[in-house]
Amino acid sequence: MSEAEDVRLLDSLLNLELPIARTHESAAATALGALARARRLTIEDYTSRLEDEAQDWALGGTVTPVLREAIGVALRARDGSGNAAASAAWYFGLYDKLRQGGKDWASLHHASAVRLISKTNLTSMLLTTQNYSCSQVARVFGATESSLRVSYQAIAAVARSIESVPELSSSEVVDALHAADRSRSETLFPDASLGESCEIVARRFEAWGQTSTIRHTLAALVGLGRRGVEPFQPYLQILHWCSLPVEFFDHPASYLYEFSPRGKIALSLFSKYPAATGNPVLNNAKATVRLDRTWAQNRGGEDAASLVSLLEALENLPWAARRQAARVIRAWLLRVIDLLDQAFRPVPDGLSLEQIRKISSALAETPSRTRGVLEQRFTDVLAVLALSGPGWRPIGLGDGVNASNLSKKKLGDVEFMHVENRESIALETHGGHLTGAYVIEHHRSLARVLRVRLDESWLLIDEAANWTVKVLFVAHSRDRDLPGEAEIHGVHVRFEYLNYHEFLESAYSRTLPWDEIKTFHTYMVDALNVSTVRQSARDVVLSILEA
């Protein structure tokens, strides 16, 4: 063929807008040229006929055998596999589906259907290589080409035609993911109240560049601060459902229906909530493809607006960060469930001195495996017994395991400060083995809090050099050669290390039995018998008593 004929064939091919990569266009054009010669037509006559019949197809909807054959041959040539008839059947079958639409989605015009099919290679790459959901593909196409503002169902039709439909696996979601979320929830919120759990989530979101309004948004969703207001559990269930596919796919969290909320996975998820609410998605957003501010305004209420704000916060993150944020949200929701519906067996009041020492010995001997809850409360008891006295002021007694030292402006999990002596003793509780890496990380957080303490109060009283800080690490075991002292912002800081047996002996050696009993009940028994503490922590104490 002449160069002019090559150009003519390539132009006709491009006008058809077929899903052929640029690297395969030459092979497809050559295949069309061979087809023209087999039909004893000149390239000029053949290409003119293709263009006329393509135009008739667009205007009248009729596909001639010549056009069908040409499209099949061109598609087969793109990768050398299959046959022309099969390729044509795939193409026009998908075209018909897009033109017909579905029960819940509108049909596409001819130009949009052809253009969407032309994006099949890109669609396949986004779905299989980049783990996009169909909803995310639809968002990308709609943002880049006005003619491709189509529903996710249209993308799903393309995905089905190439056997690349994103799907959730029941075993992944219900079993493995839920177990991982449960473990994460127990780690992040071992004994946190609703307010404290909102604060913990907000700190995580700030690390991802989100604003501090996240705490208020979470609090509004669960009705925190509004007396007598219970969380509207269907909204919590919807948030849980929307954050679930994000684990597996680059998916915009506000889109409700791509992963069916009517299926077994969704129903299994909804059943984990204490309230029987039916299907929360169908009951609250049946005719809504995605939750947005218009939906929230129609629903009314601060909690509906908060739900949308949280979904927007997730969608504004890149997928890696969105996955992590969704994990934290799901863990938080499990914490909310625990606080809404928790079996309660208290640690008995009126424990004898013998029972108290039995519990103390057991906690000193081995880690409790309660995510630090029992170790934290045990340290509170020992700290009060060992450090209380005239002039010493405690800071942080009774705080949750993951309470922020910076926001509480305390130098350790619990701190005793003596202003007149210009001295502070900070205790850091650690269940299990204490490593050098943990001490170094605490050094960094200590420096931040100490800077605030100096600026806000200590420097108003005396120079930094006249203040001293002792950080007492309490653990079951520890690395060797841990740091002994440092100077931080001009303050001399000394690091000391005890195991629980050593701290226990030090505390009880200076204590009368009555004080020991009273302190244990106040800072261990009463502190454990509150609704924010997981029953599993109380069960450990009960099992020690029953042993």
DOKEDO-264678 format. One line per field, with one value per residue (C-alpha): residue number from 1; residue in one letter; y, z, x. Coordinates in Angstrom, 3 decimals, decimal comma. Example, Ala and Ser with C-alpha at 12.3 -4.5 7.8 and 13.67 -1.06 7.14 Angstrom:
BEGIN
seq	[1 2];
type	[A S];
y	[-4,500 -1,060];
z	[7,800 7,140];
x	[12,300 13,670];
This chain:
BEGIN
seq	[1 2 3 4 5 6 7 8 9 10 11 12 13 14 15 16 17 18 19 20 21 22 23 24 25 26 27 28 29 30 31 32 33 34 35 36 37 38 39 40 41 42 43 44 45 46 47 48 49 50 51 52 53 54 55 56 57 58 59 60 61 62 63 64 65 66 67 68 69 70 71 72 73 74 75 76 77 78 79 80 81 82 83 84 85 86 87 88 89 90 91 92 93 94 95 96 97 98 99 100 101 102 103 104 105 106 107 108 109 110 111 112 113 114 115 116 117 118 119 120 121 122 123 124 125 126 127 128 129 130 131 132 133 134 135 136 137 138 139 140 141 142 143 144 145 146 147 148 149 150 151 152 153 154 155 156 157 158 159 160 161 162 163 164 165 166 167 168 169 170 171 172 173 174 175 176 177 178 179 180 181 182 183 184 185 186 187 188 189 190 191 192 193 194 195 196 197 198 199 200 201 202 203 204 205 206 207 208 209 210 211 212 213 214 215 216 217 218 219 220 221 222 223 224 225 226 227 228 229 230 231 232 233 234 235 236 237 238 239 240 241 242 243 244 245 246 247 248 249 250 251 252 253 254 255 256 257 258 259 260 261 262 263 264 265 266 267 268 269 270 271 272 273 274 275 276 277 278 279 280 281 282 283 284 285 286 287 288 289 290 291 292 293 294 295 296 297 298 299 300 301 302 303 304 305 306 307 308 309 310 311 312 313 314 315 316 317 318 319 320 321 322 323 324 325 326 327 328 329 330 331 332 333 334 335 336 337 338 339 340 341 342 343 344 345 346 347 348 349 350 351 352 353 354 355 356 357 358 359 360 361 362 363 364 365 366 367 368 369 370 371 372 373 374 375 376 377 378 379 380 381 382 383 384 385 386 387 388 389 390 391 392 393 394 395 396 397 398 399 400 401 402 403 404 405 406 407 408 409 410 411 412 413 414 415 416 417 418 419 420 421 422 423 424 425 426 427 428 429 430 431 432 433 434 435 436 437 438 439 440 441 442 443 444 445 446 447 448 449 450 451 452 453 454 455 456 457 458 459 460 461 462 463 464 465 466 467 468 469 470 471 472 473 474 475 476 477 478 479 480 481 482 483 484 485 486 487 488 489 490 491 492 493 494 495 496 497 498 499 500 501 502 503 504 505 506 507 508 509 510 511 512 513 514 515 516 517 518 519 520 521 522 523 524 525 526 527 528 529 530 531 532 533 534 535 536 537 538 539 540 541 542 543 544 545 546 547];
type	[M S E A E D V R L L D S L L N L E L P I A R T H E S A A A T A L G A L A R A R R L T I E D Y T S R L E D E A Q D W A L G G T V T P V L R E A I G V A L R A R D G S G N A A A S A A W Y F G L Y D K L R Q G G K D W A S L H H A S A V R L I S K T N L T S M L L T T Q N Y S C S Q V A R V F G A T E S S L R V S Y Q A I A A V A R S I E S V P E L S S S E V V D A L H A A D R S R S E T L F P D A S L G E S C E I V A R R F E A W G Q T S T I R H T L A A L V G L G R R G V E P F Q P Y L Q I L H W C S L P V E F F D H P A S Y L Y E F S P R G K I A L S L F S K Y P A A T G N P V L N N A K A T V R L D R T W A Q N R G G E D A A S L V S L L E A L E N L P W A A R R Q A A R V I R A W L L R V I D L L D Q A F R P V P D G L S L E Q I R K I S S A L A E T P S R T R G V L E Q R F T D V L A V L A L S G P G W R P I G L G D G V N A S N L S K K K L G D V E F M H V E N R E S I A L E T H G G H L T G A Y V I E H H R S L A R V L R V R L D E S W L L I D E A A N W T V K V L F V A H S R D R D L P G E A E I H G V H V R F E Y L N Y H E F L E S A Y S R T L P W D E I K T F H T Y M V D A L N V S T V R Q S A R D V V L S I L E A];
y	[0,000 3,555 5,971 7,795 4,555 3,807 7,229 6,778 3,414 4,731 7,731 5,499 3,220 6,109 7,477 4,208 4,839 1,201 -0,026 -0,463 0,696 3,059 0,393 -1,877 0,690 -0,050 -3,802 -3,119 -0,737 -3,341 -5,949 -3,595 -3,114 -6,873 -7,089 -4,405 -6,300 -9,555 -7,750 -6,436 -2,834 0,040 1,507 4,763 3,002 0,724 3,447 5,718 2,918 2,265 5,941 6,150 3,016 4,172 7,415 5,508 3,361 6,457 8,009 4,987 2,256 -0,296 -2,176 -3,524 -6,801 -4,847 -2,614 -5,528 -7,511 -4,569 -3,916 -7,601 -7,857 -4,681 -5,854 -9,257 -7,600 -5,591 -8,590 -11,420 -13,577 -14,699 -14,425 -11,634 -12,975 -13,355 -9,898 -8,355 -10,260 -8,925 -5,369 -5,137 -7,118 -4,571 -1,706 -3,015 -3,331 0,269 1,527 -0,344 0,705 -1,095 -1,023 1,464 3,283 5,291 4,164 5,839 7,780 6,268 8,554 7,945 4,184 4,047 6,295 4,279 1,047 2,760 3,134 -0,607 -1,042 1,821 0,541 -2,899 -1,439 0,706 -2,204 -4,912 -3,118 -0,098 -1,836 0,864 0,217 0,905 3,985 5,365 4,699 6,557 9,524 9,642 9,452 12,043 14,447 14,183 13,927 15,479 12,824 10,134 11,319 7,921 5,867 3,234 0,646 1,504 0,917 -2,310 -3,445 -2,964 -4,740 -7,740 -7,960 -8,379 -10,459 -7,853 -6,910 -5,804 -8,040 -8,501 -11,958 -13,087 -14,837 -11,808 -9,345 -11,172 -13,199 -11,965 -8,262 -8,209 -10,012 -7,496 -4,584 -6,061 -6,389 -2,831 -1,553 -3,197 -1,691 1,844 2,046 -0,462 1,546 4,768 6,502 7,842 11,250 9,818 7,534 10,522 12,307 9,312 9,093 12,853 12,642 9,953 12,038 15,073 12,990 12,505 16,235 16,419 19,261 19,082 19,269 15,472 15,153 17,336 15,418 12,051 13,401 14,765 11,422 9,578 12,355 13,107 16,138 16,046 14,760 11,895 11,512 8,001 7,430 6,790 3,327 3,139 5,976 4,105 0,993 2,994 4,460 0,960 -0,339 2,569 2,156 -1,579 -1,746 0,814 -1,968 -3,871 -1,276 2,326 3,234 6,536 5,884 7,862 5,457 3,010 0,413 -0,886 -3,529 -4,616 -3,559 -6,146 -9,107 -11,541 -9,553 -6,377 -8,170 -9,942 -6,589 -4,888 -7,762 -6,997 -3,884 -4,240 -2,498 -4,313 -1,628 -3,603 -2,609 0,855 1,693 0,822 2,481 5,761 6,105 3,804 6,179 7,705 6,575 8,389 10,260 13,964 17,259 17,363 14,015 15,284 18,442 16,412 14,101 16,939 16,646 17,138 13,421 13,126 16,051 14,453 11,162 12,951 14,964 11,785 10,189 13,347 13,228 9,661 10,501 13,426 11,040 9,002 5,316 4,224 6,824 6,214 2,514 3,353 5,969 3,523 0,949 3,450 4,356 0,706 0,105 3,139 1,873 -1,449 0,496 2,362 -0,982 -2,257 0,799 0,478 -3,218 -4,686 -7,548 -6,527 -8,671 -6,434 -7,048 -7,554 -4,830 -5,583 -7,626 -8,877 -8,055 -11,631 -11,344 -8,007 -9,435 -12,459 -10,145 -7,948 -10,903 -12,269 -8,897 -8,400 -11,829 -11,860 -9,443 -9,328 -9,242 -6,548 -3,982 -2,335 -1,693 -3,716 -2,599 1,042 0,652 -1,389 1,353 3,932 1,910 1,498 5,111 6,432 4,151 4,884 8,594 10,275 12,705 16,351 18,662 15,981 16,584 13,711 14,315 11,704 9,214 7,133 8,251 5,788 3,776 5,852 9,240 11,846 13,056 16,220 17,193 16,330 18,153 15,348 13,948 10,284 7,955 9,315 12,032 13,299 16,885 18,797 22,493 23,608 21,012 21,830 18,102 15,807 12,005 10,577 6,908 5,032 1,749 -1,080 -4,538 -7,064 -6,336 -2,764 -2,037 0,724 1,805 2,394 4,518 6,594 7,220 8,305 10,658 12,455 12,798 13,864 16,690 18,024 17,988 19,393 22,336 23,138 22,707 25,103 27,747 27,651 27,366 26,200 29,098 31,496 29,935 29,175 28,587 25,349 24,246 24,255 21,746 17,980 15,158 11,476 9,128 5,748 2,973 -0,012 -3,238 -6,989 -7,158 -4,825 -4,504 -3,957 -0,682 1,636 5,389 6,773 10,540 13,439 17,196 18,295 21,997 22,750 20,383 17,473 14,240 10,947 7,597 4,726 1,217 -1,201 -4,414 -4,778 -6,944 -4,262 -1,480 -3,590 -4,206 -0,517 0,607 -1,928 -1,597 1,874 1,193 0,111 -2,699 -0,395 2,100 -0,740 -2,034 1,413 2,459 -0,820 -0,510 3,127 2,933 -0,678 -2,092 1,088 2,105 -1,276 -1,302 1,467 1,025 2,154 -0,790 -3,927 -6,929 -8,942 -6,870 -7,522 -11,195 -11,462 -10,206 -12,510 -15,495 -14,676 -14,600 -17,880 -19,697];
z	[0,000 -0,631 2,191 1,348 1,656 5,025 6,271 4,949 6,678 9,961 9,883 9,297 12,116 14,565 13,606 14,792 18,346 19,024 22,190 20,437 21,958 19,918 19,578 17,806 15,517 12,605 12,762 12,885 9,905 7,952 8,736 7,374 4,218 3,711 4,223 1,556 -0,932 -0,144 -0,960 -4,210 -3,083 -3,305 -0,033 -0,885 -1,604 1,429 3,941 2,537 2,925 6,538 7,397 5,788 7,533 10,883 10,468 9,578 12,673 14,873 13,371 12,820 15,029 12,262 12,031 8,570 8,057 6,501 9,546 11,984 10,102 10,001 13,734 14,516 12,288 13,751 17,341 16,601 15,182 18,369 20,121 17,601 19,687 19,329 16,090 14,312 14,952 18,699 18,903 17,089 19,305 22,431 21,112 19,958 22,935 25,265 23,078 23,233 27,018 27,412 25,067 26,941 30,440 33,465 36,118 38,234 35,631 32,516 29,012 27,237 24,013 21,017 21,270 25,009 24,605 21,834 23,767 26,942 25,093 23,589 27,176 27,849 28,023 30,498 32,450 32,690 33,904 36,554 37,799 37,834 38,333 40,366 42,268 41,359 41,991 39,177 41,079 41,176 37,457 36,771 38,847 36,952 33,529 34,429 35,669 32,481 29,722 29,818 27,430 29,950 32,948 33,362 36,303 37,983 36,606 33,063 34,128 35,777 32,449 30,826 33,741 33,399 29,689 30,428 33,597 35,903 38,189 41,651 44,223 47,963 49,247 52,119 53,936 53,609 54,879 57,560 59,070 58,466 58,174 61,143 63,277 62,257 62,977 66,389 67,268 66,109 68,145 71,310 70,708 69,909 72,433 75,221 77,859 76,061 76,638 73,684 74,070 74,438 71,435 69,301 70,396 69,467 65,983 65,489 66,278 63,604 61,016 61,798 60,869 57,437 56,965 58,072 60,283 63,974 63,216 62,893 66,654 66,600 63,612 65,340 68,555 66,677 64,933 68,263 70,025 72,472 74,634 73,961 77,102 76,532 72,864 71,801 68,605 65,569 64,877 61,195 60,430 62,246 60,222 56,987 57,888 58,643 55,327 53,365 54,958 54,283 50,488 50,916 52,431 49,141 46,420 45,606 46,154 46,961 50,351 49,733 46,982 48,578 46,085 43,975 46,614 47,360 50,767 50,256 50,207 52,876 53,627 54,398 56,425 58,441 59,151 60,135 62,470 64,635 65,944 69,061 67,588 65,049 62,396 59,273 56,338 57,225 53,662 52,058 54,862 54,743 51,237 48,925 45,941 46,587 44,646 47,028 50,294 49,791 51,406 49,568 51,107 54,548 54,193 53,221 56,178 58,624 61,860 62,827 62,711 59,001 58,168 60,258 58,387 55,062 56,443 57,522 54,114 52,464 54,765 53,631 49,947 50,191 51,052 48,589 48,694 50,971 53,588 52,965 53,755 57,029 57,905 57,108 59,383 62,229 61,558 61,593 64,790 66,349 65,335 67,026 70,150 69,934 69,606 72,721 74,676 73,461 74,152 76,673 79,080 82,565 85,306 87,916 89,949 93,448 96,004 99,515 98,480 101,329 101,718 100,725 97,520 96,673 97,043 94,940 92,112 92,545 92,410 89,281 87,493 88,509 87,255 83,658 81,165 81,446 77,674 78,169 75,891 78,952 80,820 83,944 83,919 83,777 86,707 88,668 88,177 89,429 92,627 93,176 92,275 94,828 97,514 96,676 95,796 97,584 100,289 101,341 98,405 95,713 93,182 90,908 87,222 85,020 87,616 86,043 82,477 79,671 78,217 75,030 76,563 74,911 77,109 75,033 75,238 78,960 79,413 81,527 81,341 81,561 81,882 85,401 86,994 90,500 90,700 93,655 92,785 95,849 95,220 91,462 90,875 88,869 88,725 85,589 85,350 82,089 82,200 79,858 79,785 78,734 77,578 77,466 74,489 73,745 70,779 73,089 75,415 72,499 71,244 74,736 74,804 71,752 73,205 76,561 74,867 73,302 76,566 78,566 76,175 76,814 80,566 80,653 78,531 80,326 83,968 85,046 83,616 85,390 88,661 88,116 85,525 83,567 85,140 88,603 87,601 87,579 86,065 86,882 84,390 85,929 83,403 84,838 82,811 83,261 81,642 79,745 77,402 78,768 78,469 78,428 78,696 82,199 81,856 79,443 79,331 77,581 77,038 79,890 82,344 83,819 83,167 84,835 83,555 85,977 85,377 87,616 87,048 88,647 91,493 92,414 92,232 94,191 96,977 97,086 97,314 99,858 102,127 103,231 103,372 106,119 105,193 105,446 103,014 100,680 100,642 100,241 97,431 95,540 95,615 94,526 91,686 90,556 91,443 91,040 87,954 86,304 87,136 84,721 81,388 79,309 80,417 78,326 80,114 78,984 81,330 84,312 83,354 83,775 87,364 88,036 86,704 89,039 91,997 90,946 90,380];
x	[0,000 1,018 1,681 -1,573 -3,538 -1,906 -2,936 -6,477 -6,895 -5,495 -7,833 -10,848 -9,752 -9,367 -12,777 -14,336 -12,955 -12,178 -10,400 -7,077 -3,800 -1,659 1,021 -1,494 -3,108 -0,774 -1,524 -5,271 -5,073 -3,101 -5,781 -8,454 -6,399 -6,216 -9,975 -10,547 -8,430 -10,246 -13,501 -11,928 -12,373 -9,927 -8,759 -10,560 -13,866 -13,600 -12,764 -15,482 -18,000 -16,898 -17,297 -20,741 -21,959 -20,541 -22,493 -25,677 -25,152 -24,875 -28,024 -30,233 -28,853 -28,381 -25,070 -24,286 -22,374 -19,494 -19,097 -19,466 -16,829 -14,399 -14,682 -14,173 -11,084 -9,573 -10,129 -8,638 -5,519 -4,884 -3,320 -3,447 -5,809 -9,407 -11,351 -13,132 -16,634 -15,994 -14,454 -17,400 -19,865 -18,117 -18,067 -21,669 -22,968 -21,406 -22,615 -26,201 -26,010 -24,800 -27,489 -30,227 -29,139 -30,516 -33,193 -31,262 -29,190 -29,889 -28,969 -26,049 -26,257 -24,472 -21,425 -20,990 -21,353 -18,745 -16,385 -16,747 -15,977 -12,929 -11,654 -11,821 -8,038 -7,733 -10,706 -9,120 -5,836 -7,521 -9,635 -6,977 -3,670 -4,708 -7,546 -10,059 -13,715 -16,172 -17,346 -13,820 -13,337 -16,589 -15,363 -12,063 -13,684 -16,315 -13,656 -11,600 -14,225 -17,691 -19,048 -18,081 -20,064 -21,653 -22,871 -20,742 -23,206 -22,073 -18,464 -19,588 -21,098 -17,688 -16,016 -18,329 -17,606 -13,880 -14,422 -12,876 -15,763 -14,551 -16,209 -16,025 -15,215 -17,414 -14,561 -12,281 -14,814 -16,724 -13,900 -10,363 -11,140 -13,478 -10,892 -8,229 -10,579 -11,410 -7,739 -7,055 -10,008 -8,717 -5,283 -6,437 -9,280 -8,594 -10,467 -11,420 -14,735 -16,711 -15,079 -11,578 -12,064 -13,112 -9,941 -7,764 -9,316 -8,913 -5,180 -4,809 -6,636 -4,487 -1,442 -3,039 -3,503 -7,126 -8,351 -9,125 -12,867 -12,848 -13,281 -16,389 -17,746 -17,324 -18,837 -21,858 -22,396 -22,695 -24,617 -21,802 -22,568 -26,308 -27,966 -30,333 -29,358 -28,440 -26,423 -28,616 -27,274 -28,333 -25,892 -23,129 -23,957 -23,881 -20,484 -19,214 -20,517 -19,027 -15,598 -15,458 -14,763 -11,962 -9,855 -9,807 -10,427 -9,599 -13,217 -14,980 -16,542 -19,750 -20,932 -23,370 -24,494 -21,626 -20,943 -24,487 -25,813 -28,545 -26,166 -24,967 -21,804 -23,713 -26,379 -23,703 -22,060 -25,324 -26,199 -23,161 -24,903 -27,091 -30,151 -32,333 -32,719 -33,543 -31,372 -30,003 -28,941 -32,251 -34,191 -32,280 -30,834 -32,775 -32,860 -29,433 -26,365 -24,023 -24,295 -23,642 -24,590 -27,919 -28,865 -27,789 -29,868 -32,910 -32,423 -31,823 -29,900 -26,294 -25,586 -26,521 -24,230 -21,476 -21,820 -21,338 -18,403 -16,623 -17,130 -15,770 -12,744 -12,052 -12,483 -10,064 -7,233 -5,138 -5,947 -3,075 -4,019 -7,736 -7,276 -5,570 -8,179 -10,999 -9,360 -9,316 -12,968 -14,038 -12,059 -13,733 -17,168 -16,450 -15,519 -18,828 -20,653 -18,880 -19,947 -23,539 -23,912 -21,497 -22,050 -20,994 -19,464 -17,830 -14,730 -16,167 -15,831 -14,597 -11,546 -9,412 -5,734 -4,941 -6,989 -5,391 -1,909 -2,881 -3,968 -0,890 1,505 -0,130 -0,004 3,619 4,604 3,296 1,707 -2,079 -2,691 -5,339 -3,649 -2,104 -5,367 -4,547 -0,902 -2,018 -4,406 -1,839 0,735 -1,786 -2,161 1,567 2,310 -0,164 1,257 4,906 4,838 1,962 2,957 2,916 3,550 3,205 0,425 -0,710 -1,450 -3,136 -4,361 -7,118 -6,377 -7,013 -4,164 -3,988 -4,734 -2,519 0,327 0,588 -3,071 -3,107 0,235 1,660 5,182 4,165 1,186 0,900 2,994 3,663 4,925 6,405 6,526 8,463 11,175 11,141 10,820 8,579 8,368 6,785 5,825 5,640 3,745 4,685 3,172 5,805 9,357 10,693 12,951 15,403 13,286 10,316 12,464 13,762 10,215 9,165 12,163 10,743 7,246 8,679 10,581 7,369 5,421 8,339 8,584 4,911 5,317 8,277 6,595 3,251 4,302 7,738 9,746 7,397 8,543 12,236 14,956 14,945 18,236 16,632 13,950 14,558 12,507 12,737 11,113 10,386 9,751 7,867 7,824 7,983 11,423 13,736 16,685 20,157 22,061 19,066 19,799 20,319 20,035 19,686 19,303 16,110 15,425 17,828 16,078 18,029 16,124 17,002 15,709 15,172 13,805 11,903 10,051 6,629 7,930 10,474 7,905 5,413 7,922 8,887 5,262 4,036 7,085 5,961 2,218 -0,161 -2,577 -5,593 -4,048 -3,164 -6,761 -8,292 -5,945 -6,390 -10,154 -10,109 -7,598 -8,018 -11,447 -13,507 -11,523 -12,176 -15,873 -16,789 -18,527 -15,557 -13,396 -13,787 -15,211 -12,186 -9,988 -12,264 -12,395 -8,619 -8,908 -11,864 -9,932 -7,029 -9,404 -10,992 -7,694];
